[in-house]
Each structure stands twice: as C-alpha cells, then as structure tokens.
Amino acid sequence: MKWLGIQEAYVLSNLCYYTFEMELAQNLAYFG
C-alpha cells in the first residue's frame, strides 16, 4: 500500500513537471 502511494506521487509529480515543461516550451515558442 505504501509503495503504491509512493508510485502515485512519483507519477503525479512527473505529470506536473511534464505539463509545466510543455507550457514553458509553448511560451518560449510563442514569445521567442
């Protein structure tokens, strides 16, 4: 059960980071 929580948190943080990077790339392409 604990492992599942850790895995979920890892996936969630990766997802947040990925969407943040995509937004950043879009902004750079838009403004750059």
Biopython code that builds the backbone (N, CA, C, O; Angstrom):
import numpy as np
from Bio.PDB.StructureBuilder import StructureBuilder

atoms = [
    (1, "MET", "N", (0.846, -1.204, 0.000)),
    (1, "MET", "CA", (0.000, 0.000, 0.000)),
    (1, "MET", "C", (0.882, 1.255, 0.000)),
    (1, "MET", "O", (0.605, 2.226, -0.704)),
    (2, "LYS", "N", (1.932, 1.210, 0.794)),
    (2, "LYS", "CA", (2.817, 2.367, 0.870)),
    (2, "LYS", "C", (3.515, 2.583, -0.475)),
    (2, "LYS", "O", (3.674, 3.714, -0.935)),
    (3, "TRP", "N", (3.922, 1.486, -1.088)),
    (3, "TRP", "CA", (4.622, 1.561, -2.370)),
    (3, "TRP", "C", (3.733, 2.202, -3.430)),
    (3, "TRP", "O", (4.191, 3.005, -4.243)),
    (4, "LEU", "N", (2.446, 1.831, -3.404)),
    (4, "LEU", "CA", (1.508, 2.379, -4.372)),
    (4, "LEU", "C", (1.421, 3.893, -4.204)),
    (4, "LEU", "O", (1.364, 4.632, -5.186)),
    (5, "GLY", "N", (1.411, 4.351, -2.943)),
    (5, "GLY", "CA", (1.341, 5.787, -2.690)),
    (5, "GLY", "C", (2.565, 6.502, -3.220)),
    (5, "GLY", "O", (2.469, 7.582, -3.804)),
    (6, "ILE", "N", (3.733, 5.880, -3.006)),
    (6, "ILE", "CA", (4.979, 6.482, -3.490)),
    (6, "ILE", "C", (4.970, 6.537, -5.010)),
    (6, "ILE", "O", (5.343, 7.544, -5.611)),
    (7, "GLN", "N", (4.540, 5.441, -5.622)),
    (7, "GLN", "CA", (4.495, 5.376, -7.079)),
    (7, "GLN", "C", (3.527, 6.420, -7.631)),
    (7, "GLN", "O", (3.812, 7.086, -8.626)),
    (8, "GLU", "N", (2.385, 6.549, -6.973)),
    (8, "GLU", "CA", (1.386, 7.530, -7.423)),
    (8, "GLU", "C", (1.943, 8.940, -7.341)),
    (8, "GLU", "O", (1.776, 9.737, -8.265)),
    (9, "ALA", "N", (2.611, 9.248, -6.223)),
    (9, "ALA", "CA", (3.188, 10.575, -6.047)),
    (9, "ALA", "C", (4.243, 10.830, -7.110)),
    (9, "ALA", "O", (4.345, 11.938, -7.637)),
    (10, "TYR", "N", (5.027, 9.805, -7.425)),
    (10, "TYR", "CA", (6.080, 9.930, -8.442)),
    (10, "TYR", "C", (5.474, 10.228, -9.804)),
    (10, "TYR", "O", (5.933, 11.121, -10.518)),
    (11, "VAL", "N", (4.434, 9.469, -10.160)),
    (11, "VAL", "CA", (3.773, 9.663, -11.445)),
    (11, "VAL", "C", (3.132, 11.046, -11.515)),
    (11, "VAL", "O", (3.203, 11.726, -12.539)),
    (12, "LEU", "N", (2.504, 11.452, -10.407)),
    (12, "LEU", "CA", (1.847, 12.760, -10.376)),
    (12, "LEU", "C", (2.854, 13.886, -10.557)),
    (12, "LEU", "O", (2.620, 14.819, -11.325)),
    (13, "SER", "N", (3.977, 13.796, -9.848)),
    (13, "SER", "CA", (4.995, 14.838, -9.954)),
    (13, "SER", "C", (5.577, 14.864, -11.362)),
    (13, "SER", "O", (5.863, 15.934, -11.900)),
    (14, "ASN", "N", (5.753, 13.691, -11.957)),
    (14, "ASN", "CA", (6.268, 13.626, -13.321)),
    (14, "ASN", "C", (5.282, 14.270, -14.289)),
    (14, "ASN", "O", (5.677, 14.985, -15.210)),
    (15, "LEU", "N", (3.995, 14.007, -14.070)),
    (15, "LEU", "CA", (2.958, 14.556, -14.935)),
    (15, "LEU", "C", (2.940, 16.083, -14.827)),
    (15, "LEU", "O", (2.856, 16.786, -15.834)),
    (16, "CYS", "N", (3.022, 16.584, -13.585)),
    (16, "CYS", "CA", (3.034, 18.027, -13.366)),
    (16, "CYS", "C", (4.254, 18.650, -14.036)),
    (16, "CYS", "O", (4.153, 19.692, -14.683)),
    (17, "TYR", "N", (5.402, 18.007, -13.878)),
    (17, "TYR", "CA", (6.630, 18.524, -14.465)),
    (17, "TYR", "C", (6.545, 18.521, -15.981)),
    (17, "TYR", "O", (7.003, 19.455, -16.639)),
    (18, "TYR", "N", (5.958, 17.466, -16.535)),
    (18, "TYR", "CA", (5.832, 17.346, -17.984)),
    (18, "TYR", "C", (4.936, 18.450, -18.546)),
    (18, "TYR", "O", (5.290, 19.106, -19.526)),
    (19, "THR", "N", (3.778, 18.651, -17.921)),
    (19, "THR", "CA", (2.863, 19.686, -18.402)),
    (19, "THR", "C", (3.495, 21.063, -18.236)),
    (19, "THR", "O", (3.297, 21.945, -19.071)),
    (20, "PHE", "N", (4.264, 21.250, -17.146)),
    (20, "PHE", "CA", (4.938, 22.522, -16.920)),
    (20, "PHE", "C", (5.971, 22.764, -18.010)),
    (20, "PHE", "O", (6.095, 23.877, -18.523)),
    (21, "GLU", "N", (6.710, 21.718, -18.362)),
    (21, "GLU", "CA", (7.724, 21.843, -19.411)),
    (21, "GLU", "C", (7.070, 22.138, -20.754)),
    (21, "GLU", "O", (7.574, 22.952, -21.528)),
    (22, "MET", "N", (5.956, 21.483, -21.031)),
    (22, "MET", "CA", (5.261, 21.706, -22.293)),
    (22, "MET", "C", (4.759, 23.140, -22.382)),
    (22, "MET", "O", (4.861, 23.778, -23.429)),
    (23, "GLU", "N", (4.221, 23.637, -21.289)),
    (23, "GLU", "CA", (3.735, 25.017, -21.266)),
    (23, "GLU", "C", (4.887, 25.984, -21.454)),
    (23, "GLU", "O", (4.774, 26.979, -22.169)),
    (24, "LEU", "N", (6.002, 25.673, -20.798)),
    (24, "LEU", "CA", (7.182, 26.527, -20.905)),
    (24, "LEU", "C", (7.678, 26.553, -22.352)),
    (24, "LEU", "O", (8.026, 27.610, -22.879)),
    (25, "ALA", "N", (7.705, 25.391, -22.980)),
    (25, "ALA", "CA", (8.160, 25.297, -24.366)),
    (25, "ALA", "C", (7.217, 26.074, -25.286)),
    (25, "ALA", "O", (7.657, 26.755, -26.212)),
    (26, "GLN", "N", (5.928, 25.964, -25.017)),
    (26, "GLN", "CA", (4.949, 26.688, -25.832)),
    (26, "GLN", "C", (5.123, 28.198, -25.673)),
    (26, "GLN", "O", (5.060, 28.948, -26.647)),
    (27, "ASN", "N", (5.343, 28.630, -24.429)),
    (27, "ASN", "CA", (5.534, 30.051, -24.171)),
    (27, "ASN", "C", (6.791, 30.560, -24.857)),
    (27, "ASN", "O", (6.806, 31.652, -25.424)),
    (28, "LEU", "N", (7.850, 29.747, -24.798)),
    (28, "LEU", "CA", (9.105, 30.145, -25.442)),
    (28, "LEU", "C", (8.916, 30.241, -26.947)),
    (28, "LEU", "O", (9.416, 31.169, -27.582)),
    (29, "ALA", "N", (8.201, 29.292, -27.512)),
    (29, "ALA", "CA", (7.959, 29.301, -28.952)),
    (29, "ALA", "C", (7.065, 30.483, -29.328)),
    (29, "ALA", "O", (7.192, 31.052, -30.412)),
    (30, "TYR", "N", (6.166, 30.840, -28.421)),
    (30, "TYR", "CA", (5.215, 31.914, -28.689)),
    (30, "TYR", "C", (5.890, 33.283, -28.582)),
    (30, "TYR", "O", (5.716, 34.147, -29.441)),
    (31, "PHE", "N", (6.666, 33.461, -27.504)),
    (31, "PHE", "CA", (7.279, 34.765, -27.263)),
    (31, "PHE", "C", (8.667, 34.877, -27.895)),
    (31, "PHE", "O", (9.126, 35.971, -28.226)),
    (32, "GLY", "N", (9.329, 33.723, -28.057)),
    (32, "GLY", "CA", (10.680, 33.742, -28.586)),
    (32, "GLY", "C", (10.643, 33.869, -30.090)),
    (32, "GLY", "O", (11.692, 33.903, -30.733)),
]
sb = StructureBuilder()
sb.init_structure("model")
sb.init_model(0)
sb.init_chain("A")
sb.init_seg("    ")
for serial, (resi, resn, name, xyz) in enumerate(atoms, 1):
    if name == "N":
        sb.init_residue(resn, " ", resi, " ")
    sb.init_atom(name, np.array(xyz, "f"), 0.0, 1.0, " ", f" {name:<3s}", serial, name[0])
structure = sb.get_structure()
